[in-house]
Amino acid sequence: MDGVVSGGAAICCLLLASLRIHTKQDILMNSRGSIAQRVIERARDRGVPIDGDPDAMALVSLWITGEIHADEMRKRYVALLNERKVRVRHPLGDEGAE
């Protein structure tokens, strides 16, 4: 029976072959995704829902995938909020006029 695999062993081989091998990046993304979900839920509970904000969620996605660090995400989010404040105060783009 050289080269012949029993039914049970063949099933095990197929199952093992079908398992996804997790890389460090996969593990990092899963961990960061879990953290992001908890933060999003806390923000929503505090009356500051960010999951409906596509710009904020784009930053979160960059962090989850490891493209930016948490400090960079925070800096970009603060810049985004500041930019929005300016647009609200000066909707026509005339920052000098009050």
Helices and strands as residue ranges (DSSP letters): H 7-18, H 24-45, H 54-64, H 70-89
